[in-house]
Amino acid sequence: MKAFRFLMAVAALALVACGPTPDGNDPQKDGQGFKATVSTYTIAADGQDAAQFSATFDGVALLPADLSATVNGTATELPEMKFSTTTPGNYTIQLSYKEHKSEEFMIEAVAVAGLDLSPIQESGMSLRATTTVFQKGVEECLLIVRRNGEVLDPEKVTFYFLNENGTDEVFTVESKEVTDVNGGVYKLAIYNPTEVGTKNVFVIRNAGPGDTRETPLALTAVDFAIPSRAIDTAPQRTDFAKRMFVTQFTGTECGYCPFFIAALHTLADDAEYGDKFVLAAVHTYSAADPMYPQENSDIDRVFGVSGYPTIICDMKTMLNNQGYDNNLKQLKAQINSSLAEAPKAGISAKINYADGIVVARVTVKAAEAGNYRVGGWLVEDGIHAMQYNNGCKVDVDFSTHEAAVRIADSQPEGANHYAGHSLGAMAAGDTADYVFVMELKQSGNLDNPKTHWVAENCRMVFFVTAESAGGTYVTNVVENENLTQTITFDYKD
């Protein structure tokens, strides 16, 4: 199904269920009894990030009112069955339902650095935000205005919306005092919209020259719950590990595609190269292919693909089939070339999945100043479909397909590229968020990959692109193993 833009309303992901009706049955008759689970074992000690608990009895969801909890042995109320704290440390949490007790869950609350508002090396005016995507009325978005690198009191500027028709609209903000990680006290503006949607915001200095009109900041308010940021355990670091993004244009009816499929299998098993690239296989050779990306049917044309198989490395270099051995050499050479250049940014992501809906908050951190874009592709592994083969003799299961692209959400509305959604200009060390919302295709025909995607086999690929000489190319890419696994910033060893 089509990937939802984050501006669209999405049904809340919180589970709503009735508590069980006591009937005197033996809780072990069906082999279920009382079961409890937790969403994560690691949270940020910021008072907002939370571990979400849920519980069932005989397979029926329990309500928070049905349960009690202890934290480190002390009876504690957990509103909405969420645990959060501002004190770093380890917490042992146990849930109880009547006389039944859950296992003991060990939750680690990790200390994270707060805002660093000390002066930076920067000229002119700039406008940044603590988050660019947030749930209206729940999360707080603070605006940071700087002039020549120093935080400016929000009363010294006027805030404007840049409307789609090019007109400017003044809006009023409240402000609050914030203490940064160095103990400095600063006044910041609070962006608190009354409606869902995206607004492009800029500021103009009240006295003297200076404005950010040429670099407006896109701020998006949504009305559904979105994950918090993934924890950054080293907020001062920008020395990211790097991987090359391999986009494979292929198809089950493409007889020469196995020559690249085999090379990619060999590369994945190679101890030296296996963890240095991320694959996304785009099955656009034929619409009859069970993995044909119906919502991204123009993707091969946009990338300039004219023959199959075709590999594109970092959305930059195109490789054509030269036989298995040469294909393997080509791929290794491209990885060596890609990793010889330090990544300009890193990526983290925290993801929720429920009832066929994926919601992912992706955070990009810049290692150097530049203009950045971010993309999110949903891929599925382990799809069985007969693969044509025109003579590739390598011992590979060609009819089991990996990393098949189901949704490629990196084409902005109306754009003729898949380079990602704009994050705008970022200084070194800056972070910016983007929220992806996608719906898995589900149907009663479980054996038809065209109409039913297996959620347990799906996962996410996120990439960041940066402007450089000649165009906009992928500078880093990450992936996870399932739809709920958090991706943290990957720093060099």
GUZALUM-972653 format. One record per residue (C-alpha): residue number from 0; residue in one letter; x, y, z. Coordinates in Angstrom, 3 decimals. Example, Ala and Ser with C-alpha at 12.3 -4.5 7.8 and 13.67 -1.06 7.14 Angstrom:
<fitor 0, A, <12.300, -4.500, 7.800>>
<fitor 1, S, <13.670, -1.060, 7.140>>
END
This chain:
<fitor 0, M, <0.000, 0.000, 0.000>>
<fitor 1, K, <0.967, 3.588, -0.424>>
<fitor 2, A, <3.326, 5.106, 2.144>>
<fitor 3, F, <1.489, 7.726, 4.215>>
<fitor 4, R, <3.023, 11.184, 4.432>>
<fitor 5, F, <3.452, 12.191, 8.049>>
<fitor 6, L, <0.946, 15.016, 7.611>>
<fitor 7, M, <-1.884, 12.516, 7.252>>
<fitor 8, A, <-3.911, 11.529, 10.268>>
<fitor 9, V, <-3.268, 7.978, 11.384>>
<fitor 10, A, <-5.233, 5.942, 13.871>>
<fitor 11, A, <-3.545, 5.927, 17.277>>
<fitor 12, L, <-1.318, 2.936, 17.773>>
<fitor 13, A, <-2.199, 2.466, 21.430>>
<fitor 14, L, <-4.026, -0.793, 21.975>>
<fitor 15, V, <-7.590, -0.534, 23.264>>
<fitor 16, A, <-9.064, -3.665, 24.762>>
<fitor 17, C, <-11.408, -4.830, 27.461>>
<fitor 18, G, <-10.115, -6.588, 30.535>>
<fitor 19, P, <-10.793, -10.296, 30.987>>
<fitor 20, T, <-13.974, -11.514, 32.588>>
<fitor 21, P, <-13.179, -13.800, 35.536>>
<fitor 22, D, <-14.849, -17.122, 34.910>>
<fitor 23, G, <-13.118, -19.385, 37.383>>
<fitor 24, N, <-11.235, -21.239, 34.662>>
<fitor 25, D, <-7.823, -22.699, 35.367>>
<fitor 26, P, <-5.389, -20.102, 33.879>>
<fitor 27, Q, <-3.063, -22.840, 32.694>>
<fitor 28, K, <-5.631, -24.865, 30.754>>
<fitor 29, D, <-4.797, -23.169, 27.473>>
<fitor 30, G, <-1.098, -22.889, 28.274>>
<fitor 31, Q, <-1.219, -19.066, 28.401>>
<fitor 32, G, <-2.031, -17.648, 31.823>>
<fitor 33, F, <-0.536, -14.245, 32.750>>
<fitor 34, K, <2.014, -12.835, 30.319>>
<fitor 35, A, <3.731, -9.431, 30.257>>
<fitor 36, T, <6.014, -7.766, 27.716>>
<fitor 37, V, <7.935, -4.498, 27.475>>
<fitor 38, S, <8.728, -2.367, 24.424>>
<fitor 39, T, <12.378, -1.666, 25.280>>
<fitor 40, Y, <14.965, -2.422, 27.948>>
<fitor 41, T, <16.825, 0.884, 27.508>>
<fitor 42, I, <15.402, 4.395, 27.840>>
<fitor 43, A, <16.800, 7.903, 28.052>>
<fitor 44, A, <16.747, 9.380, 31.557>>
<fitor 45, D, <15.000, 12.518, 30.322>>
<fitor 46, G, <11.543, 12.079, 31.852>>
<fitor 47, Q, <9.971, 11.636, 28.419>>
<fitor 48, D, <11.362, 8.471, 26.882>>
<fitor 49, A, <9.480, 5.501, 28.297>>
<fitor 50, A, <9.329, 1.724, 28.462>>
<fitor 51, Q, <5.794, 0.660, 27.515>>
<fitor 52, F, <4.433, -2.434, 29.259>>
<fitor 53, S, <1.528, -4.587, 28.137>>
<fitor 54, A, <-0.004, -7.719, 29.592>>
<fitor 55, T, <-2.509, -10.459, 28.795>>
<fitor 56, F, <-4.371, -13.122, 30.733>>
<fitor 57, D, <-5.351, -16.205, 28.754>>
<fitor 58, G, <-4.615, -14.219, 25.617>>
<fitor 59, V, <-6.928, -11.305, 26.501>>
<fitor 60, A, <-5.348, -7.857, 26.832>>
<fitor 61, L, <-5.389, -6.365, 30.325>>
<fitor 62, L, <-6.062, -2.710, 31.055>>
<fitor 63, P, <-3.736, -0.571, 33.215>>
<fitor 64, A, <-6.397, -0.557, 35.934>>
<fitor 65, D, <-6.171, -4.357, 36.132>>
<fitor 66, L, <-2.458, -4.300, 36.983>>
<fitor 67, S, <-0.135, -3.214, 39.754>>
<fitor 68, A, <3.618, -2.698, 39.604>>
<fitor 69, T, <6.718, -2.565, 41.742>>
<fitor 70, V, <9.885, -0.637, 40.861>>
<fitor 71, N, <12.975, -1.880, 42.702>>
<fitor 72, G, <10.655, -3.708, 45.098>>
<fitor 73, T, <8.490, -0.685, 45.943>>
<fitor 74, A, <4.859, -0.439, 44.854>>
<fitor 75, T, <4.726, 2.260, 42.202>>
<fitor 76, E, <2.021, 3.645, 39.925>>
<fitor 77, L, <2.880, 3.468, 36.226>>
<fitor 78, P, <0.451, 5.753, 34.370>>
<fitor 79, E, <-0.712, 4.050, 31.168>>
<fitor 80, M, <1.778, 1.270, 32.064>>
<fitor 81, K, <4.731, 3.451, 31.012>>
<fitor 82, F, <7.937, 3.801, 33.016>>
<fitor 83, S, <10.067, 6.934, 32.666>>
<fitor 84, T, <12.594, 8.673, 34.907>>
<fitor 85, T, <15.058, 11.532, 35.061>>
<fitor 86, T, <17.515, 9.554, 37.190>>
<fitor 87, P, <20.007, 7.347, 35.349>>
<fitor 88, G, <20.405, 3.785, 36.604>>
<fitor 89, N, <18.997, 0.252, 36.492>>
<fitor 90, Y, <15.407, -0.402, 37.516>>
<fitor 91, T, <13.797, -3.777, 38.248>>
<fitor 92, I, <10.094, -3.696, 37.376>>
<fitor 93, Q, <7.525, -6.408, 38.016>>
<fitor 94, L, <3.835, -6.425, 37.082>>
<fitor 95, S, <1.074, -8.224, 38.993>>
<fitor 96, Y, <-2.457, -9.283, 38.093>>
<fitor 97, K, <-4.392, -10.572, 41.099>>
<fitor 98, E, <-2.140, -13.296, 42.516>>
<fitor 99, H, <-0.125, -13.671, 39.325>>
<fitor 100, K, <3.289, -12.017, 38.905>>
<fitor 101, S, <5.318, -11.351, 35.767>>
<fitor 102, E, <9.007, -11.892, 35.293>>
<fitor 103, E, <11.284, -9.132, 36.577>>
<fitor 104, F, <12.175, -6.664, 33.824>>
<fitor 105, M, <15.527, -4.879, 34.072>>
<fitor 106, I, <15.233, -1.402, 32.517>>
<fitor 107, E, <18.346, 0.729, 32.067>>
<fitor 108, A, <17.869, 4.515, 32.104>>
<fitor 109, V, <20.783, 6.110, 30.276>>
<fitor 110, A, <22.036, 9.609, 31.010>>
<fitor 111, V, <21.883, 11.819, 27.930>>
<fitor 112, A, <23.313, 15.245, 27.375>>
<fitor 113, G, <20.904, 18.135, 27.298>>
<fitor 114, L, <20.992, 21.216, 25.124>>
<fitor 115, D, <24.362, 22.825, 24.547>>
<fitor 116, L, <23.598, 26.489, 23.969>>
<fitor 117, S, <27.130, 27.811, 24.321>>
<fitor 118, P, <28.510, 30.021, 21.501>>
<fitor 119, I, <29.528, 28.279, 18.266>>
<fitor 120, Q, <31.595, 29.270, 15.244>>
<fitor 121, E, <28.920, 30.686, 12.950>>
<fitor 122, S, <28.267, 33.949, 11.159>>
<fitor 123, G, <24.943, 35.610, 10.505>>
<fitor 124, M, <21.517, 34.486, 11.712>>
<fitor 125, S, <20.302, 30.906, 12.171>>
<fitor 126, L, <17.135, 29.224, 13.396>>
<fitor 127, R, <17.041, 25.655, 14.726>>
<fitor 128, A, <14.615, 23.546, 16.759>>
<fitor 129, T, <14.915, 20.837, 19.403>>
<fitor 130, T, <12.718, 18.668, 17.158>>
<fitor 131, T, <11.190, 19.323, 13.758>>
<fitor 132, V, <8.426, 16.699, 14.008>>
<fitor 133, F, <6.322, 16.333, 17.144>>
<fitor 134, Q, <2.914, 15.324, 18.463>>
<fitor 135, K, <0.727, 18.399, 18.873>>
<fitor 136, G, <-0.105, 19.150, 22.477>>
<fitor 137, V, <2.171, 16.387, 23.804>>
<fitor 138, E, <5.754, 17.108, 22.789>>
<fitor 139, E, <7.503, 20.449, 23.203>>
<fitor 140, C, <9.309, 22.151, 20.337>>
<fitor 141, L, <11.814, 24.844, 21.354>>
<fitor 142, L, <13.244, 27.321, 18.824>>
<fitor 143, I, <16.876, 28.402, 19.048>>
<fitor 144, V, <17.811, 31.683, 17.360>>
<fitor 145, R, <21.499, 32.519, 17.031>>
<fitor 146, R, <23.328, 35.570, 15.735>>
<fitor 147, N, <27.021, 35.136, 14.989>>
<fitor 148, G, <26.919, 31.898, 16.951>>
<fitor 149, E, <25.364, 33.240, 20.164>>
<fitor 150, V, <21.818, 32.462, 21.327>>
<fitor 151, L, <19.563, 35.474, 20.847>>
<fitor 152, D, <16.656, 36.375, 23.125>>
<fitor 153, P, <13.459, 35.556, 21.143>>
<fitor 154, E, <12.075, 39.008, 22.030>>
<fitor 155, K, <14.741, 40.512, 19.752>>
<fitor 156, V, <13.309, 38.858, 16.622>>
<fitor 157, T, <9.952, 38.476, 14.908>>
<fitor 158, F, <8.761, 35.007, 13.888>>
<fitor 159, Y, <7.150, 34.440, 10.498>>
<fitor 160, F, <5.461, 31.670, 8.543>>
<fitor 161, L, <6.553, 31.463, 4.907>>
<fitor 162, N, <3.336, 30.482, 3.141>>
<fitor 163, E, <3.153, 28.381, -0.031>>
<fitor 164, N, <2.214, 31.417, -2.099>>
<fitor 165, G, <5.381, 33.207, -0.978>>
<fitor 166, T, <3.680, 35.580, 1.466>>
<fitor 167, D, <4.920, 36.156, 5.025>>
<fitor 168, E, <2.718, 35.809, 8.109>>
<fitor 169, V, <3.747, 37.013, 11.560>>
<fitor 170, F, <3.000, 34.710, 14.488>>
<fitor 171, T, <3.446, 35.100, 18.237>>
<fitor 172, V, <5.475, 32.741, 20.411>>
<fitor 173, E, <5.789, 32.218, 24.136>>
<fitor 174, S, <9.198, 31.732, 25.726>>
<fitor 175, K, <10.777, 29.877, 28.630>>
<fitor 176, E, <14.089, 29.819, 30.470>>
<fitor 177, V, <16.242, 26.762, 29.791>>
<fitor 178, T, <19.403, 25.634, 31.591>>
<fitor 179, D, <21.873, 24.013, 29.208>>
<fitor 180, V, <24.429, 21.268, 29.898>>
<fitor 181, N, <27.022, 23.859, 30.936>>
<fitor 182, G, <24.761, 25.516, 33.491>>
<fitor 183, G, <24.029, 28.555, 31.346>>
<fitor 184, V, <20.516, 29.991, 31.465>>
<fitor 185, Y, <18.935, 31.030, 28.151>>
<fitor 186, K, <15.534, 32.144, 26.971>>
<fitor 187, L, <14.059, 30.092, 24.083>>
<fitor 188, A, <10.862, 30.430, 22.088>>
<fitor 189, I, <8.178, 27.709, 22.272>>
<fitor 190, Y, <6.486, 26.650, 19.029>>
<fitor 191, N, <3.002, 25.474, 19.992>>
<fitor 192, P, <0.724, 25.165, 16.931>>
<fitor 193, T, <-3.023, 24.679, 17.308>>
<fitor 194, E, <-3.389, 22.647, 14.100>>
<fitor 195, V, <-1.768, 19.611, 12.533>>
<fitor 196, G, <0.473, 20.340, 9.544>>
<fitor 197, T, <3.816, 21.652, 8.368>>
<fitor 198, K, <4.829, 25.285, 8.607>>
<fitor 199, N, <7.978, 26.880, 7.187>>
<fitor 200, V, <9.294, 29.242, 9.854>>
<fitor 201, F, <11.869, 32.038, 9.689>>
<fitor 202, V, <12.896, 34.998, 11.820>>
<fitor 203, I, <13.823, 38.643, 11.184>>
<fitor 204, R, <15.863, 40.668, 13.649>>
<fitor 205, N, <13.886, 43.583, 15.094>>
<fitor 206, A, <16.787, 46.055, 15.231>>
<fitor 207, G, <19.525, 45.889, 12.640>>
<fitor 208, P, <20.132, 43.501, 9.740>>
<fitor 209, G, <19.730, 39.739, 9.946>>
<fitor 210, D, <17.117, 37.146, 8.982>>
<fitor 211, T, <16.721, 33.459, 8.050>>
<fitor 212, R, <14.173, 33.867, 5.263>>
<fitor 213, E, <16.376, 32.098, 2.715>>
<fitor 214, T, <16.713, 29.040, 4.975>>
<fitor 215, P, <13.254, 28.507, 6.536>>
<fitor 216, L, <12.819, 25.718, 9.052>>
<fitor 217, A, <10.061, 23.161, 8.334>>
<fitor 218, L, <8.209, 22.270, 11.554>>
<fitor 219, T, <5.571, 19.537, 11.483>>
<fitor 220, A, <2.872, 18.862, 14.069>>
<fitor 221, V, <1.089, 15.497, 13.919>>
<fitor 222, D, <-1.891, 14.187, 15.880>>
<fitor 223, F, <-0.698, 10.633, 16.455>>
<fitor 224, A, <1.831, 9.165, 18.869>>
<fitor 225, I, <5.329, 8.944, 17.432>>
<fitor 226, P, <8.410, 7.346, 18.964>>
<fitor 227, S, <10.881, 9.400, 20.929>>
<fitor 228, R, <14.381, 9.846, 19.560>>
<fitor 229, A, <16.737, 6.910, 19.788>>
<fitor 230, I, <19.265, 7.427, 22.578>>
<fitor 231, D, <22.541, 9.041, 21.546>>
<fitor 232, T, <25.102, 7.806, 24.069>>
<fitor 233, A, <27.846, 10.035, 22.623>>
<fitor 234, P, <26.166, 13.342, 21.708>>
<fitor 235, Q, <29.491, 15.125, 21.173>>
<fitor 236, R, <30.773, 12.605, 18.616>>
<fitor 237, T, <30.399, 12.802, 14.837>>
<fitor 238, D, <32.917, 10.134, 13.764>>
<fitor 239, F, <30.357, 7.788, 12.253>>
<fitor 240, A, <30.880, 4.352, 10.778>>
<fitor 241, K, <29.965, 4.235, 7.096>>
<fitor 242, R, <28.283, 1.800, 4.720>>
<fitor 243, M, <27.624, 1.925, 0.986>>
<fitor 244, F, <24.031, 1.858, -0.283>>
<fitor 245, V, <23.504, -0.728, -3.039>>
<fitor 246, T, <20.306, -0.304, -5.075>>
<fitor 247, Q, <19.791, -3.434, -7.158>>
<fitor 248, F, <17.386, -3.161, -10.119>>
<fitor 249, T, <16.265, -6.690, -10.834>>
<fitor 250, G, <13.299, -8.990, -11.527>>
<fitor 251, T, <12.242, -12.625, -11.432>>
<fitor 252, E, <11.883, -12.726, -15.244>>
<fitor 253, C, <15.347, -11.237, -15.816>>
<fitor 254, G, <17.558, -14.146, -16.901>>
<fitor 255, Y, <20.853, -12.317, -16.418>>
<fitor 256, C, <20.005, -10.894, -12.984>>
<fitor 257, P, <21.385, -13.997, -11.172>>
<fitor 258, F, <24.915, -12.894, -12.110>>
<fitor 259, F, <24.546, -9.903, -9.762>>
<fitor 260, I, <22.384, -11.800, -7.256>>
<fitor 261, A, <25.161, -14.371, -6.853>>
<fitor 262, A, <27.824, -11.676, -6.495>>
<fitor 263, L, <25.798, -9.937, -3.786>>
<fitor 264, H, <25.340, -13.238, -1.902>>
<fitor 265, T, <29.091, -13.817, -1.995>>
<fitor 266, L, <29.756, -10.250, -0.874>>
<fitor 267, A, <27.333, -10.591, 2.060>>
<fitor 268, D, <29.209, -13.711, 3.237>>
<fitor 269, D, <32.626, -12.073, 2.888>>
<fitor 270, A, <34.172, -11.328, 6.308>>
<fitor 271, E, <35.848, -8.193, 4.960>>
<fitor 272, Y, <32.929, -6.697, 3.026>>
<fitor 273, G, <29.739, -8.212, 4.441>>
<fitor 274, D, <29.012, -5.416, 6.934>>
<fitor 275, K, <30.135, -2.563, 4.697>>
<fitor 276, F, <27.058, -2.236, 2.490>>
<fitor 277, V, <23.271, -2.197, 2.729>>
<fitor 278, L, <21.175, -3.725, -0.060>>
<fitor 279, A, <17.769, -2.730, -1.404>>
<fitor 280, A, <16.449, -4.810, -4.341>>
<fitor 281, V, <13.992, -3.012, -6.625>>
<fitor 282, H, <11.995, -5.504, -8.742>>
<fitor 283, T, <10.947, -3.307, -11.669>>
<fitor 284, Y, <11.848, -5.610, -14.590>>
<fitor 285, S, <8.236, -6.764, -14.975>>
<fitor 286, A, <4.913, -5.798, -13.404>>
<fitor 287, A, <4.196, -9.536, -13.169>>
<fitor 288, D, <6.934, -9.860, -10.543>>
<fitor 289, P, <5.351, -10.548, -7.111>>
<fitor 290, M, <7.725, -7.948, -5.639>>
<fitor 291, Y, <6.982, -5.215, -8.191>>
<fitor 292, P, <6.848, -1.903, -6.255>>
<fitor 293, Q, <3.378, -0.766, -7.265>>
<fitor 294, E, <3.521, 2.562, -5.451>>
<fitor 295, N, <6.990, 3.373, -6.840>>
<fitor 296, S, <6.586, 2.163, -10.413>>
<fitor 297, D, <8.559, 5.123, -11.793>>
<fitor 298, I, <11.664, 4.469, -9.713>>
<fitor 299, D, <13.697, 2.792, -12.480>>
<fitor 300, R, <12.939, 5.641, -14.893>>
<fitor 301, V, <13.883, 8.252, -12.301>>
<fitor 302, F, <17.219, 6.513, -11.702>>
<fitor 303, G, <17.868, 6.278, -15.446>>
<fitor 304, V, <17.842, 2.469, -15.572>>
<fitor 305, S, <17.665, 1.267, -19.169>>
<fitor 306, G, <18.747, -2.371, -18.845>>
<fitor 307, Y, <18.740, -5.251, -16.401>>
<fitor 308, P, <20.459, -6.090, -14.178>>
<fitor 309, T, <21.682, -2.691, -12.995>>
<fitor 310, I, <23.352, -1.771, -9.697>>
<fitor 311, I, <23.583, 1.811, -8.441>>
<fitor 312, C, <26.060, 2.519, -5.637>>
<fitor 313, D, <25.262, 5.398, -3.249>>
<fitor 314, M, <22.791, 6.730, -5.865>>
<fitor 315, K, <25.888, 7.804, -7.760>>
<fitor 316, T, <27.689, 5.097, -9.746>>
<fitor 317, M, <25.906, 2.698, -12.107>>
<fitor 318, L, <27.199, -0.856, -12.673>>
<fitor 319, N, <26.106, -3.211, -15.456>>
<fitor 320, N, <26.443, -6.970, -15.678>>
<fitor 321, Q, <29.924, -8.198, -16.617>>
<fitor 322, G, <29.583, -11.760, -15.369>>
<fitor 323, Y, <29.775, -13.097, -11.814>>
<fitor 324, D, <33.534, -12.686, -11.238>>
<fitor 325, N, <33.737, -9.172, -12.653>>
<fitor 326, N, <30.532, -8.149, -10.900>>
<fitor 327, L, <32.079, -9.150, -7.582>>
<fitor 328, K, <35.229, -7.162, -8.387>>
<fitor 329, Q, <33.138, -4.120, -9.382>>
<fitor 330, L, <31.201, -4.185, -6.120>>
<fitor 331, K, <34.311, -4.512, -3.957>>
<fitor 332, A, <35.984, -1.640, -5.807>>
<fitor 333, Q, <32.943, 0.570, -5.284>>
<fitor 334, I, <32.799, -0.231, -1.559>>
<fitor 335, N, <36.483, 0.609, -1.213>>
<fitor 336, S, <35.901, 3.906, -3.015>>
<fitor 337, S, <32.793, 4.784, -0.996>>
<fitor 338, L, <34.357, 4.036, 2.383>>
<fitor 339, A, <37.507, 5.965, 1.525>>
<fitor 340, E, <35.446, 9.130, 2.006>>
<fitor 341, A, <34.315, 9.889, 5.556>>
<fitor 342, P, <30.533, 10.037, 6.005>>
<fitor 343, K, <29.059, 13.494, 6.312>>
<fitor 344, A, <26.263, 12.367, 8.629>>
<fitor 345, G, <24.986, 9.542, 10.824>>
<fitor 346, I, <21.501, 8.104, 11.297>>
<fitor 347, S, <19.485, 6.787, 14.227>>
<fitor 348, A, <15.856, 5.666, 14.307>>
<fitor 349, K, <13.229, 4.568, 16.782>>
<fitor 350, I, <10.319, 2.643, 15.314>>
<fitor 351, N, <6.847, 1.546, 16.396>>
<fitor 352, Y, <4.814, -1.097, 14.584>>
<fitor 353, A, <1.208, -2.069, 15.314>>
<fitor 354, D, <-1.809, -3.148, 13.291>>
<fitor 355, G, <-0.003, -2.916, 9.965>>
<fitor 356, I, <1.270, 0.644, 10.532>>
<fitor 357, V, <4.957, 1.564, 10.856>>
<fitor 358, V, <5.862, 4.890, 12.493>>
<fitor 359, A, <9.570, 5.747, 12.544>>
<fitor 360, R, <11.283, 8.819, 13.938>>
<fitor 361, V, <14.609, 9.121, 12.124>>
<fitor 362, T, <17.307, 11.439, 13.430>>
<fitor 363, V, <20.174, 12.642, 11.247>>
<fitor 364, K, <23.280, 14.144, 12.867>>
<fitor 365, A, <25.631, 16.137, 10.647>>
<fitor 366, A, <29.376, 15.570, 10.817>>
<fitor 367, E, <29.961, 18.648, 8.688>>
<fitor 368, A, <27.900, 21.610, 7.562>>
<fitor 369, G, <25.724, 21.053, 4.512>>
<fitor 370, N, <22.268, 20.485, 3.067>>
<fitor 371, Y, <20.862, 17.041, 3.834>>
<fitor 372, R, <17.978, 14.784, 2.816>>
<fitor 373, V, <16.702, 11.542, 4.363>>
<fitor 374, G, <14.904, 8.525, 2.904>>
<fitor 375, G, <13.182, 5.487, 4.375>>
<fitor 376, W, <12.615, 2.257, 2.438>>
<fitor 377, L, <10.648, -0.712, 3.760>>
<fitor 378, V, <12.058, -4.033, 2.524>>
<fitor 379, E, <11.025, -7.677, 2.917>>
<fitor 380, D, <13.232, -10.778, 3.094>>
<fitor 381, G, <12.629, -14.460, 2.385>>
<fitor 382, I, <10.159, -14.089, -0.500>>
<fitor 383, H, <9.888, -17.246, -2.608>>
<fitor 384, A, <9.367, -16.724, -6.351>>
<fitor 385, M, <10.861, -18.602, -9.311>>
<fitor 386, Q, <13.857, -16.755, -10.775>>
<fitor 387, Y, <14.835, -17.045, -14.442>>
<fitor 388, N, <18.515, -17.911, -14.882>>
<fitor 389, N, <20.461, -17.650, -18.137>>
<fitor 390, G, <23.450, -19.716, -17.131>>
<fitor 391, C, <24.808, -18.462, -13.796>>
<fitor 392, K, <26.381, -21.580, -12.229>>
<fitor 393, V, <27.062, -20.232, -8.729>>
<fitor 394, D, <25.447, -22.319, -5.977>>
<fitor 395, V, <22.826, -19.843, -4.747>>
<fitor 396, D, <19.110, -20.176, -3.988>>
<fitor 397, F, <18.067, -17.666, -6.648>>
<fitor 398, S, <14.352, -18.142, -5.974>>
<fitor 399, T, <14.511, -16.878, -2.376>>
<fitor 400, H, <14.660, -13.103, -2.589>>
<fitor 401, E, <16.079, -10.758, 0.041>>
<fitor 402, A, <15.700, -7.019, 0.721>>
<fitor 403, A, <12.867, -6.578, -1.806>>
<fitor 404, V, <11.709, -2.953, -1.709>>
<fitor 405, R, <8.032, -2.670, -0.769>>
<fitor 406, I, <7.907, 1.084, -0.142>>
<fitor 407, A, <10.528, 3.621, -1.226>>
<fitor 408, D, <9.600, 6.754, 0.734>>
<fitor 409, S, <12.243, 9.195, -0.431>>
<fitor 410, Q, <10.518, 11.025, -3.275>>
<fitor 411, P, <9.149, 14.384, -2.106>>
<fitor 412, E, <5.747, 15.331, -3.483>>
<fitor 413, G, <6.128, 16.266, -7.141>>
<fitor 414, A, <9.895, 15.690, -7.231>>
<fitor 415, N, <11.664, 13.819, -10.017>>
<fitor 416, H, <14.158, 12.176, -7.672>>
<fitor 417, Y, <14.368, 9.654, -4.828>>
<fitor 418, A, <17.157, 11.464, -2.972>>
<fitor 419, G, <15.055, 11.969, 0.150>>
<fitor 420, H, <13.016, 14.515, 2.066>>
<fitor 421, S, <14.804, 17.767, 2.764>>
<fitor 422, L, <16.207, 18.444, 6.231>>
<fitor 423, G, <17.609, 21.767, 5.094>>
<fitor 424, A, <20.918, 23.322, 6.058>>
<fitor 425, M, <22.629, 21.785, 9.081>>
<fitor 426, A, <25.782, 22.830, 10.907>>
<fitor 427, A, <28.302, 20.261, 12.133>>
<fitor 428, G, <26.864, 18.530, 15.194>>
<fitor 429, D, <23.271, 19.543, 14.388>>
<fitor 430, T, <20.476, 16.987, 14.469>>
<fitor 431, A, <17.207, 16.964, 12.558>>
<fitor 432, D, <14.230, 14.589, 12.648>>
<fitor 433, Y, <11.880, 13.196, 10.037>>
<fitor 434, V, <8.910, 10.931, 10.747>>
<fitor 435, F, <7.982, 8.165, 8.306>>
<fitor 436, V, <4.531, 6.563, 8.413>>
<fitor 437, M, <3.936, 3.503, 6.240>>
<fitor 438, E, <1.201, 0.907, 5.902>>
<fitor 439, L, <1.945, -2.712, 5.107>>
<fitor 440, K, <-0.132, -4.402, 2.436>>
<fitor 441, Q, <-2.222, -7.084, 4.123>>
<fitor 442, S, <-4.871, -9.442, 2.735>>
<fitor 443, G, <-6.503, -12.791, 3.352>>
<fitor 444, N, <-4.386, -14.387, 0.631>>
<fitor 445, L, <-1.314, -15.048, 2.747>>
<fitor 446, D, <0.520, -16.869, -0.044>>
<fitor 447, N, <0.385, -13.992, -2.528>>
<fitor 448, P, <3.368, -11.624, -2.003>>
<fitor 449, K, <1.681, -8.995, -4.184>>
<fitor 450, T, <-1.225, -8.555, -1.800>>
<fitor 451, H, <0.225, -9.698, 1.508>>
<fitor 452, W, <3.542, -8.709, 3.044>>
<fitor 453, V, <4.877, -10.793, 5.932>>
<fitor 454, A, <5.494, -8.325, 8.740>>
<fitor 455, E, <7.912, -10.670, 10.525>>
<fitor 456, N, <10.154, -10.602, 7.429>>
<fitor 457, C, <10.001, -6.834, 6.892>>
<fitor 458, R, <12.498, -4.247, 8.128>>
<fitor 459, M, <13.684, -0.712, 7.447>>
<fitor 460, V, <16.519, 0.872, 5.465>>
<fitor 461, F, <17.281, 4.561, 6.091>>
<fitor 462, F, <19.772, 6.671, 4.162>>
<fitor 463, V, <20.983, 10.265, 4.236>>
<fitor 464, T, <22.067, 12.164, 1.134>>
<fitor 465, A, <24.279, 15.235, 0.948>>
<fitor 466, E, <25.023, 17.770, -1.751>>
<fitor 467, S, <28.435, 17.440, -3.354>>
<fitor 468, A, <30.118, 18.210, -6.645>>
<fitor 469, G, <27.918, 16.940, -9.441>>
<fitor 470, G, <24.777, 16.196, -7.453>>
<fitor 471, T, <23.187, 14.809, -4.311>>
<fitor 472, Y, <24.440, 11.384, -3.242>>
<fitor 473, V, <24.085, 8.953, -0.348>>
<fitor 474, T, <26.677, 9.647, 2.335>>
<fitor 475, N, <25.518, 6.964, 4.798>>
<fitor 476, V, <22.932, 4.206, 5.195>>
<fitor 477, V, <21.686, 1.966, 8.013>>
<fitor 478, E, <19.305, -0.975, 8.354>>
<fitor 479, N, <17.686, -3.030, 11.097>>
<fitor 480, E, <16.592, -6.655, 11.499>>
<fitor 481, N, <12.855, -6.132, 12.081>>
<fitor 482, L, <10.171, -3.472, 12.144>>
<fitor 483, T, <10.641, -2.515, 15.796>>
<fitor 484, Q, <14.393, -2.711, 16.316>>
<fitor 485, T, <15.912, 0.633, 17.298>>
<fitor 486, I, <18.845, 1.894, 15.232>>
<fitor 487, T, <21.388, 3.869, 17.255>>
<fitor 488, F, <24.138, 6.112, 15.922>>
<fitor 489, D, <26.982, 3.851, 14.850>>
<fitor 490, Y, <30.319, 5.417, 15.726>>
<fitor 491, K, <33.728, 4.160, 14.686>>
<fitor 492, D, <35.343, 1.662, 17.045>>
END
